[in-house]
């Protein structure tokens, strides 16, 4: 219901965008004599954001929708944003990538003094969209736009460009994503708030039919239980396979991982020959789509997320001298997440490795133009000089190189290394150490500190640029060189699986750290409640991609481990893996002579459940080797080396209970008992006097021994039943 008395201070929003957009923010505590200025900057940004959130929540309430997370007032580089943006979704459709979004924008690149625009769009988030999502979303073209409406289409084309259309039909085969847009142009002041609210409600309501058409299309497209199948195909992002030992938890991670990566139903993959699935699993591991680690008591945050690693190297000028450096190193999970976000650059004229390193090389101003003309880079160090070591040995084909003339902020060109080798350029007196390149951008003088994490470039002639990413640098290059417009930047939309074996063996809270929150489905990158955290070592922002699946295994019978805390437990779905004798029957591992091995195992587990609990039963996997060798010798080895030790562990060497589990208490012939017992006359073992007679009497009067002869007697096993 519309509240005619409600007001919003749009001046707070617009004045912030007008006065601060594009300006650099600095922590007031570190700003020196600009502390007061930065305090006002911060206050203005927060107040503007809060006011915009309140406005968006009001519009959401009118529509009976839910507002998502608002964009920040500054970006990661501490630069004031030129807009505020927020999603509105139907409550029952929050999981879908489609939304009505509200944004208020200043476009300084078009007109510094131009109007601020309040914009309403029906759009979809790219980083969570599948091909099917795009196909469904683009059906909004079927909704008729009224002739007198100011609504228009905005498109993201397959070639990476963006175009706008009026309400005429668009060519969908050329379109990646279609948006429906209605803008409200300022100026906006306090005194015309009612008009702004009225126009905004009207704009939002005009877009509702487009948004709801998409949701209906989802129902139609997935009508034949396709959506239910898709839910079965893809498990929760965080899953733990749990159960007693020998239930093939780790074995089944292969099936689950392949099913996720191939977008298949887990039951379908499990029905395939395991050898074939395992082959595909290994191929996916080689591609970097699957990673595997095992937790243990000494496993830490530093191994999992990031830490400081020592690097020892020899001094080239002194063979006996060794030096040590400390560098921040990404842990196995963080590295895996970074791998999932790598992009592919496609251009017929050059090659960029997806694992490319970005380098800065200082090129003397006297030879810079010569480098531009001849497609190479020259430096002043000799080819065998220490200063040329990285330039000669570490730059690889497909790496990206930016060049400067010594300026630590501005660059002169961007190039791609075209070979792995450096050489000495002949017929030149200086700057002879040379690498062949293709120049993407040349003869510019542009500040790239924002691209470099708001940091100046290093003074060294040759240095890595870990704070730069390929996507941002290539987008910068495309803007600078129109000849690069055919370059396609493709994101990695496939599913990735990170397997953690024995997940509850480690100190999970310590290992995961801030990931306890970040791994939640709704908190993943690109989701409506997206969250990120500043990592303690690098100071970089980190969030968990939405296409990374965490698959863990947990042995419920291991008493040497700590239980998972509630905070982490509620962030995982649990799939129980129980002993399944049907597996033994299916693979032909259920018989040794006339002994029914499957029935024997069922009886053993029935007794364990009664005496202990179902979490300490014995898995069928212990007996699968009987498939290839169904002999009494194999069965004896299983019992002697696996089953008996496991029961000793379960019952703390309470042999009376072990006898009950194995049916030894009911066996008449002692030779068939796995655990023999015999009377012990305590008084014959210990000296006795009147003072300690009572203590001696209290000692157990039975001695238990393992009867190895029973293991090779088939009757020993039959009499378990």
N, C-alpha and C positions, 0 to 999 in steps of 0.2 A: 504493500500500500504506500502511495506517495505521501510523504510528509512535507507539507508546504512551508513549514517553519524551519526546516533543517537548512543549515548554511555550511559552506566550506570556504576556507580562505585560499582561493586560487592564486592570490597575489604571492603567497609564500612559495608556491610551486613555480610559478612563472618567473618570479624575480630570481630564484635560485638558478633556473635554467638560463635566464638572460645574463646574469652577472657572473656565474661560475663555470658554465659549460666549457670543457676543454682545458680548464686551469689545473695546475698541479697542486695537490693537497699534501701537507706534511704534518706529521704528529706535532701538536703544539709544544709538547715537552722537548722536542728536538728542533724547534723552529727558531730558537734564539729570539731576536728582537721582533720577529713576525708572529710571536706566540698569540697575541690578541687577535691578529688577523686570521690565523688558522682556527682559533676557537670560534670566531664568528662564521667562518667557512663551514666548520663541522656542524654547528648549531643550525645554520640555514639548510644544510643538506638533510639532516635528520628530520627537521620540522617539515620540510617539503615532502619528504618520503612518507612521513606519517599522515600528512594531510591527503596525499594521493591514495594511500591505503584506505583511509576512512571513506573517501569518495567512491573507490572501487567496491568496497564492501557494501555501501549503500545501493549501488546499481545492482550488485549481486543479489541483495535482499529483495529488491523490486522484482527481479526475474525468478526468484527462488532458486538461485544458483549458488555455488561456492566459489569464493575468490581464492586464488593460489598465492604463491610467494611473489612479493614485489621485487623488482630489480633494485640494485643498490644505488646509493647516491654518488659513489665513486667506484671505478673499476679496479681490477687487480693491480694496475700500474699506478694507483692512487691519483688518477685523473678524474675530474668531475664529469659524470655522464651527461650526455646531451638529451636524455629522455628518462622517463619512468614507464615501466611496463608491467602488466599483471594479467593473468589468465582468469576467465570465468568459465565454469563448467557445471553441467547438471550433476547433482550429487551422485546419482547412480551411474554416471559416465566419467568419473574422475580418472579411471585407469586408462582411458583412451587418449590418444595424442591430440585430438581435435578440441578447439575451444573458441569462445569469443574473447578476444583480447582487447584491453584498453591500454592506450599509450598516449603520453603527452610528450611532444617532441620539439626540439629546436634543431634546425638544419643549418648550422653555421657554414658548412661547405658550399651551400647554395646562396645564402644571403645572411650575413652576420646580423643585420638589423631586421631580418624578416620576421613574419609572425610565428607564434608558437601554435602548433596544431594538436588538437585533441582528436585522436584517431581510434576508430572501432574496426576490428577485423575478425573475420572467421578464418582461422589458420590452423596449422598443425606443426608440432615440434619435430624438426628434422631428425634429431639424434635418437628419437624413439619410434620413428615411422618405418614400417615395413613397406614392401612394394604393394601389398594388399591395402595397407592404410592409405597410401597415396592414391590408389585407384578409387577407393571409396570416397576419399575426401574430395577429389576432383569432380564428383557427381553433383556438386553444388551448381555446376553450370546448367543443370536441368531446371533450377528454380528460376522463374521469370522475374526479371527486374522491372519495376514500374518505370514508365517512360519519363515521368517527372522526378524520379528519384536521383539523388546525387551519388548513389552507390556505383562503384566501378570495380573491375577486376584488376588484380595485380598478380603477375605470374613470375615464378621462378622457372626459367627454361632449362632444358637439358644441357645447353652449352654454358650454363653458369650465369647468364645474363638475366636481367629483370625487365619486364615490360608492363605497361598499363593498358587496359582496354576499357572502352565504355561498355554498355550493356549488350553489345553485339556478341554473337557466338564466337568462341575462340577455338583454335586448332589444338585439341587436347593431346594429339600424338607428339607435339613438340614441347609439352609442358611437363615439368616434374611436379610442381605443386601450384595450385590455384588458390588465391585469396579473394575474399569479397571485402571491400573496404568502404567505409564512410567516414569522411573527415569533417571536423568542425573547426573552422578557422577563428583564431582569437581576434582582437585582444580580449583577455579575460581579467577582470578586476573584481574586487570584493562586491561592488554594487550591482553586478549583473549575474550573481550566483544563481538566482532562480531561473534565468534564461539558459544558463549553461546546463543546469540539472535537467531542465525540460528537454533541451536539444539532445542531451546525452541519453536520456531514457528513450526518447524517440528513435535515436540511432541504434541503440542496443536492441530494442524491440523489432526494428526493421531487419536486423541480422539474425534474430532467433529462428525464422523459418529455414534459413540456409543451414544453420548449425544443426537444427533438429532433423533436417533432411538427410544430413550425413549419418546421424545416429540411426535413422530408419533404414538407410542403405546398408548399414552394418548388419542389421537384423535380417534384411532380405538376402544379402550376399552370403550370410552364414546360416541360412535357414535350415538346411539339411544336416543339422547337428554338427556343422563344420566348426562352430565356435566351441562346442563341447569337446570336439576332437582336438582342437588347438590347445585347449586347457590341459588335456591329457598329455599332449605332445610335449609341451614345455612345462616342467615342474616349476616350483617356486625357485626364486633366485638363490635362496640359501636352503640347502637340504642336507640332512645327516642320515646316513644309513646306520642303524644301530641294532645290536643284538649280541647273543652269546658268541664265544669263539667257534670258528669253523662253519659259520653260516654264509660265507663267501661275500662279505661286505666289500672288501677291497677288490675281489674278483668282479663284482657287479658294478663297481665304479666305471669299469671299461664300457659296459653296456649303457649306463646312464650318460656318460660323457659323450659317447658317439651319438646317442639319441638326441641330446641337446644340440650338438654341433650340426647335425644333419636334419634337425627339425622333424624328427620322427617320433612315433609312439614308442615308449620304452618296451611295451609288450612285443611289438613287432621286431625290435632289435634283439630282444632276449630269445626270440624264436629262431633266429639265424644261427648258423654254425659259429661257435665262439672264435675259432681260428680266423675266420673272415672278419669278424668284428674287431678282433685284436689287431689285425693288420691295418684296418682303417684307423683304429685308435693310435697306433704308432705313427702313421702318416700324419695324422692331425697334430701329434706332439711335435713332429719335425717342422710342421708349418707354424708352430707357436700357438695353436688354438687350444691346446691342453697343457697344463703344467701340473706337477705332482710334488708334494713335499710331505714329510712325516714330522709331527710334533713330538717333542720329548721334554723332559724336565728342565733342561738347560736352554731350550729354544727361547729366543727373546724378540722384542720389538725391533731391534737393530737388524736381525736377520730377515724379519718379515716385512717391515715398512721401510725404514732407512736408518743408517747409522754412520759412524766414522770408521773408515778403513785405512790401515797403514799401507803405503806403497813403497817398496824398497827398490832402488835402482842404483846402477853403478855409474861412477863418474867417468866419462869418456877420456878425460885427460889423466886419470889415475886409476889403473886397473885394480889397485888394492883398496880403493876408497868406495864405500857404499853409503848412500844417503837414504833418508826416509822422509816421506811426506804423508800427510794425513788428508784424505779427501772424503767428502760426503758420498756415500754409496747407497743407491736404492736397494731395498730389500727385495726378496723374491716376489712378493705379492705386488708391491708398487711397480716393479719392473714389468710384471705381467700386465697390469692395468695400463701402463704407458704403451705397451706393445699393441693393445687393442685399439688405441686411439691414433695409431700411425695411419697416415694417409698415403694414397697412391697418386703420383703426378703422371699424367699421360700427355705426351707431346711427341709427335713423330720426329722432331728435330733434335731432341736431346733426351738423356736418361738421368733420372734422379733416383738413387737408391732409397727405399722406404726407411732404411736404417741410417740414412745419410747423417753425417756430422756437419754442422755449420761452423765454418772457420772465418776468422778475421786475419787478413794479410795486409800489412802496410807496404805499399808500393810507392817508390820514390816519384815525386811529381815530374821529374825529368823523363821518366820512362813510361809513365802512365798511359799517355796517348799511343805510344808504340805498342803497348800491351793491348789496348782496345782494337787497334787496327789488325794485329797479327794473331789474335785469339790465344794469348798466353799471359802468364803472370811471372814477373821477374823480381827477385829480391837481391839485396846487396851482400848477403853472406855467401861465402864459397860453399860448394856442394858438400864438402866434408867438414865444414865448420859446425861447432856445437849449436850455434844459433839457427842453423838450417835443418836441424834434426827432424823436427815435426813436419816441416815443409816437404822434406825429401821422403821420409819414411812413413808418415802417418796419414797424410791426405790420400784418400782412395778415390777411384773412379766413381762418379755419382755423388760425391760430396759437394756441398754448396760453399762457395767462397765469397765473402764480401771484402771489398778493398777500401782502404783509406789512404790518405797521404800523410798520415800522422795525427789527424784530427780524431779525438776520442768520442765524438758525438755524431759527426756526419760521415757518410760513406760516398765513394765515387762510382762504384759499380758492383754488380752481382754476377757471379759466374758459376759454371758447373765444371768440375774436374772431369776430363775426358780420358784420363789414363791413370794408372797406378804409379807411374814412374816420373821422376824428375830428371833433368839433364842439364848439361852446361851449354849455354848458347855460345856458339863460336863467333869470332870476329866482333867481340864487344869487350870493352875495357872494364866495365863495371856492371853490377846487377846481372850476372850471367846465369845464376841458378834459376831454372825455368820450369814451369808446369804448363802443359797444354790445357786450354779451357774453351768453353763456349760462353760468350757473354750474353746474359739475359737482359741486363740493364747496364748501360755505360754512360759515362760523362754526366753524372748527376752530383748533387751536393745536398743530400737530405739527412736530416736528423733521425736516427733510428734508436734513440735511447728508450722510447716507449716499447718498441719491439724487443729490446734487450732487457726486459723486466725493470725498466726505468733506471738502468745502470749504464755508466759510461763504459766504453770499450777499453780493454786492457792496453797497456803501453807496449807490451811485447810485440815484436814484428809478426809473429805467428801465434795465434791462440784460439782455443776452442770457445764457442759461444753457447754454453749449456742453457742459458736463459731464453734463447730464441727458439721458436718452433718453426718447422718447415711450412706449415699451413699459412701462418701470418706473414712470413717472409715472401712466400710465393704470391699471396694476394697483393702484397705491396708491389712486387715486381710486375704483376699483370697490370696494375694501375699505371705504372711508369712506362710500360712498353706495350702499345696496342698490338704489336705483332705477336704477343703472347696470348691473345684472346682465345685461341683455339686450345689452350692448355686446360685440361680437365683435372680438377682436384676431387678425388673420390674418397669418401669416408669408408671406414671399415664397419659394415653393418652386421657382420656375422656374429654368431654366439661363441663365447669363450668359456672354458671350464677350468677352474682352479680346484684341484683335489687336495684335501688335507687328510691324510691317513692318521688314525689314532688322535683325533682332534682333541680329546679330553685328557691326553697325557701331558699336555703343556699347561702352563699358567695362562689360561686364555685371556683373562682381563689384561694381563701384562703384555701379551703378544699382540692382541688386537688394538689396544689403546683406544684412540678416537674412532676406530673403525666400528666399534660396537654400535654407534649411531649411524655411521655412514653406509653400512651394508644393508640397512632397511630398504625394502622395495621402494617406498615413497620418497626416500632420502637420496636415491641414486641420481647421478648426473642426468639432467634433462627431465626429471620427474617434477610433479607439481610442488613438492616440498623439498626440492633439491638443496643439499647442504654440502659444504666443503669446510675444510679445516686447515689452519696454518701448521705445517709440520715443524717440529721443534728444532731439527738440525739444519735443514736447508732454508726454512722460512718460506717455502713455496706452498701455494694453495694445492690441496689435494681433495679429490672426490672420487667415488667409486663409479665407474661406468655402468650403465644400465644393461649392457650386453655381457657382463661378467657374472657367471654362475659359480657359486661356491658349493662344492660337494665334499662333505666330510664323512668319515667313518668313526664309529665309537663302539668299543668293546665294553659291554655292560658288566662283564664278569671280572674285569681287572680291578682288583682292590688296591693297587698301588697308585691309583690316580685320584685326582680331585674331581668332584662333580662339577658340571657346568653350572655357572651361576645363572640365576633367573633372568637377568638382563640380557644375556646372550641367548639363552634357551628360547625365549619368546621371539627371537628374530630368525629362527630356523624352523622349517617343517621337518618332522621326524618320520622316517620310513622304517618300520621294524622288519628286520631280517631274522626269521625264526628257523629252527631246524626243520627241514623239509625232506622227509624220507621218500616222497614222490620223485625227487630228483634222482635218488639212488636207483629207484625202479626204472625210471625213464632211460638212464644211461647203462643199465645192466650191471650195477655195482651192488646189488641187493642179495646176492647168493654166494655162499661158500659151501660147496657140497650141498647138503640138504638143510643148511642153516639159513633161516630168513633173517638176514642182517638188518633190514629195514624195521622189521617187527621188534628185533632185539633192541635197536636204538630207541624206538618209541617207548619200550618198557623202562629202559634206563632213565630216559628223560622224565617219564611219569613219576618215578621214584625221587629223582632230584628235585622236581617241582614241589613234591610233598615235603621233603626234608629241608629244602632250602628255598628256592624260588625259581621262576621260569627264566630269569635273566642269567642263571648259571647252568643252563642245560648244555648239551653237547651238540655241536653242529654236524650236519651231514657231510661237510667237506672233508672231515677226517677219513671218511671211508671211500672217497671217490677213486682212490688208487686201485681199489678192488675191480674196477672196470677192466683194466688191462691185465691184472694178475689176481684172479679170484681164488687164492690159495690160503690154506691155514697159516702158512708162514707169513704172508702179507698181513693177515688179520692179527696174528700174534705180535708182529712188529708195531701195528697201530695201537694195540692195547698196552703193550709194555712201554713204548716210548711216548705215547700221547695221552691215552685215556686215563691210565693209572696216575701219572704225574698230575694231570689236570684235576682229578678227584682229590688227590692229596692237597692240592692248592685250595680247592673249594672248601673242604671240610677240615682244614687245619690239621691234617693227619689224624683225624678221628676215625680210626680204622673200623670201628664198629658200624658207623654210618656208611662207610665205603662198602663194607660187607653187605649191608642192606640194599644199597644201590645195585650191586652186582649179583644179588640173590645168593650169596655165599651162606647166609644164615639158614637157608632151606635145603642146602645140599647135604646128602647123606655121606657121599664118598668124599673124603678130605682131599683126594688127589685132583678133584675138579674145582676146588676152591681157589680163587685168585689170591685171597688173603687168608692165610692160615692163622689159627690162634691156638695156643696151648697154655695149660695151667702153669703158673709159676709159683713155687713155694718161696715166698719172700724171705722167710726166716732162714732158709738155706743160703741165701745170697748175702744178707746183712747180719752183722753181729747184733745180738739183742741182749738188753738187760732190762731190769724192771723200770728204769727211768724213761726209756724210749720205746718201750714195747708198743704203746698206742700208735705212735707215728709209723712204725713199721707195718702194723696191721692195716693202716689207711692207704698204703701203697697199692697200685693196681696189681692184680694177681693173674693177668693174662698178658702173654707176649704175642705180638702180631708180626708176621713175616710175609713177604711177597713170594708166592709159589710160582716159580718160573715154569715148572712142568705143566701147569694148567694152561698156559698160553698156546701150547701146541696140541691140546686136546679139544676136539670139536665139541665134546659133551659139556665142557666148561661153559661154552657160549650158549648152547641149547638150554642149559638149566638156568640161565638168566631169566628166561621167559616163564 
